[in-house]
Amino acid sequence: MLLEVRDLHVEFRTRDGVARAVNGVDCAVDAGETLAVLGESGSGKSVTAQAVMGILDTPPARITGGRILFRGQDLLTVRAEERRRIRGAGMAMIFQDALSALNPVMTVGDQLAEMFVVHRGMRKKDARARAVELMDRVRIPAAAQRARDHPHQFSGGMRQRIMIAMALALEPALVIADEPTTALDVTVQAQVMDLLAELRREYRMGLILITHDLGVVADVADRIAVMYAGRIVESAPVRDLYKLPAHPYTRGLLDSVPRLDRKGRRLDAVRGLPPNLTRIPPGCAFHPRCPMARDVCRTEEPPLYEVAAGRGSACHFFRECLDDRDH
């Protein structure tokens, strides 16, 4: 297994109390596999990714438990120098706000070339040529000329392609894409997702896609993990989850997506708001918003029940959820 996250816990100490952002996350991704992590804002998706990348090492964030195994090596126990070596060469991250992630006063060519100079010891001329090759690989027109431009001179879709090129520069085994299509129009979203899927196949890299949009990942993910209040509440192969969700929250997310076979029907949004992470409700954190909630849901936190081989649901009544096929 390329990456295994076991019982990960992350908290933030704030003036209002301790925010439990990640509460016992378990997930895994192998080479050539795509895992999509879904959930509303504040569910813990990005914090989990940042913990894996090792960029949550300063207060107020604190990893309080768990293991992050990359190729069998626990990243939470290695030295800082080794962690930096793994970051970039072993794993890389594509951030959702490309304009903020890129240096505004450096040309994109220089930013790409810098990675080869620092990590590979290349001469600047050779690094620059490699940067142009990468820009061409992610389909930026006239790459040699555009390499002399600054980030603000590119469209949102082109900046996201540059971020993808930076992530792939050192040919990492694992890439984490955090909301890579945020603020892009539908056509550009499809182009970016197709590009990521193509590069995953070509490099046989593991890919973790973090998003709140189920429609974006339907055609590219192998498995889906749905997060709520810092926990994975459902995990399943992509086709099984879309065909028949085993958790009321997943069902709510699916019902809120427009579908051609439901023309004229009202979209059903998940009622209420996500919980305050400093005051997560007892029992099942989703029970205040759940149409299936009963007394046990308010007092007992459900484990991740095994629904079937390779599929889990953190719902006391997952069988009833699965049986409601006419929903």
ChimeraX attribute file (.defattr): number of C-alpha atoms within 10 A of each C-alpha:
attribute: neighborCount
match mode: 1-to-1
recipient: residues
	/A:1	12
	/A:2	18
	/A:3	21
	/A:4	20
	/A:5	20
	/A:6	16
	/A:7	16
	/A:8	22
	/A:9	21
	/A:10	23
	/A:11	22
	/A:12	18
	/A:13	14
	/A:14	12
	/A:15	7
	/A:16	8
	/A:17	11
	/A:18	15
	/A:19	19
	/A:20	22
	/A:21	27
	/A:22	30
	/A:23	21
	/A:24	16
	/A:25	20
	/A:26	18
	/A:27	17
	/A:28	19
	/A:29	22
	/A:30	18
	/A:31	17
	/A:32	19
	/A:33	22
	/A:34	24
	/A:35	26
	/A:36	27
	/A:37	29
	/A:38	26
	/A:39	24
	/A:40	17
	/A:41	14
	/A:42	18
	/A:43	23
	/A:44	25
	/A:45	29
	/A:46	22
	/A:47	19
	/A:48	24
	/A:49	20
	/A:50	15
	/A:51	22
	/A:52	24
	/A:53	21
	/A:54	18
	/A:55	12
	/A:56	17
	/A:57	11
	/A:58	9
	/A:59	10
	/A:60	12
	/A:61	20
	/A:62	17
	/A:63	19
	/A:64	12
	/A:65	16
	/A:66	18
	/A:67	20
	/A:68	25
	/A:69	19
	/A:70	21
	/A:71	14
	/A:72	11
	/A:73	14
	/A:74	15
	/A:75	20
	/A:76	17
	/A:77	11
	/A:78	10
	/A:79	9
	/A:80	12
	/A:81	9
	/A:82	10
	/A:83	16
	/A:84	13
	/A:85	12
	/A:86	18
	/A:87	19
	/A:88	23
	/A:89	19
	/A:90	17
	/A:91	23
	/A:92	24
	/A:93	24
	/A:94	23
	/A:95	22
	/A:96	20
	/A:97	18
	/A:98	21
	/A:99	17
	/A:100	10
	/A:101	13
	/A:102	20
	/A:103	15
	/A:104	13
	/A:105	10
	/A:106	14
	/A:107	19
	/A:108	28
	/A:109	26
	/A:110	19
	/A:111	19
	/A:112	25
	/A:113	26
	/A:114	19
	/A:115	19
	/A:116	20
	/A:117	16
	/A:118	11
	/A:119	12
	/A:120	12
	/A:121	11
	/A:122	16
	/A:123	13
	/A:124	14
	/A:125	11
	/A:126	12
	/A:127	22
	/A:128	22
	/A:129	14
	/A:130	18
	/A:131	28
	/A:132	24
	/A:133	16
	/A:134	23
	/A:135	27
	/A:136	18
	/A:137	15
	/A:138	21
	/A:139	15
	/A:140	19
	/A:141	12
	/A:142	11
	/A:143	19
	/A:144	17
	/A:145	10
	/A:146	19
	/A:147	24
	/A:148	14
	/A:149	16
	/A:150	19
	/A:151	25
	/A:152	15
	/A:153	13
	/A:154	16
	/A:155	12
	/A:156	20
	/A:157	22
	/A:158	20
	/A:159	22
	/A:160	25
	/A:161	25
	/A:162	29
	/A:163	27
	/A:164	26
	/A:165	23
	/A:166	24
	/A:167	23
	/A:168	24
	/A:169	21
	/A:170	18
	/A:171	17
	/A:172	20
	/A:173	25
	/A:174	31
	/A:175	25
	/A:176	25
	/A:177	24
	/A:178	21
	/A:179	21
	/A:180	25
	/A:181	25
	/A:182	18
	/A:183	13
	/A:184	15
	/A:185	11
	/A:186	11
	/A:187	9
	/A:188	16
	/A:189	17
	/A:190	15
	/A:191	14
	/A:192	21
	/A:193	18
	/A:194	14
	/A:195	16
	/A:196	21
	/A:197	19
	/A:198	13
	/A:199	18
	/A:200	20
	/A:201	13
	/A:202	10
	/A:203	15
	/A:204	16
	/A:205	24
	/A:206	24
	/A:207	28
	/A:208	23
	/A:209	26
	/A:210	25
	/A:211	25
	/A:212	21
	/A:213	18
	/A:214	19
	/A:215	12
	/A:216	18
	/A:217	23
	/A:218	15
	/A:219	13
	/A:220	18
	/A:221	20
	/A:222	18
	/A:223	24
	/A:224	28
	/A:225	27
	/A:226	25
	/A:227	25
	/A:228	25
	/A:229	26
	/A:230	26
	/A:231	24
	/A:232	27
	/A:233	28
	/A:234	28
	/A:235	30
	/A:236	23
	/A:237	15
	/A:238	19
	/A:239	15
	/A:240	14
	/A:241	21
	/A:242	16
	/A:243	10
	/A:244	17
	/A:245	24
	/A:246	29
	/A:247	26
	/A:248	27
	/A:249	23
	/A:250	25
	/A:251	18
	/A:252	18
	/A:253	20
	/A:254	23
	/A:255	17
	/A:256	14
	/A:257	13
	/A:258	14
	/A:259	13
	/A:260	6
	/A:261	7
	/A:262	10
	/A:263	9
	/A:264	8
	/A:265	9
	/A:266	10
	/A:267	15
	/A:268	14
	/A:269	12
	/A:270	19
	/A:271	11
	/A:272	9
	/A:273	10
	/A:274	18
	/A:275	17
	/A:276	13
	/A:277	21
	/A:278	16
	/A:279	13
	/A:280	16
	/A:281	17
	/A:282	13
	/A:283	15
	/A:284	23
	/A:285	25
	/A:286	24
	/A:287	22
	/A:288	16
	/A:289	16
	/A:290	18
	/A:291	13
	/A:292	15
	/A:293	17
	/A:294	12
	/A:295	9
	/A:296	13
	/A:297	21
	/A:298	16
	/A:299	14
	/A:300	13
	/A:301	18
	/A:302	17
	/A:303	14
	/A:304	18
	/A:305	16
	/A:306	14
	/A:307	17
	/A:308	9
	/A:309	7
	/A:310	10
	/A:311	19
	/A:312	21
	/A:313	27
	/A:314	22
	/A:315	26
	/A:316	21
	/A:317	18
	/A:318	21
	/A:319	13
	/A:320	14
	/A:321	18
	/A:322	16
	/A:323	11
	/A:324	12
	/A:325	10
	/A:326	5
	/A:327	9
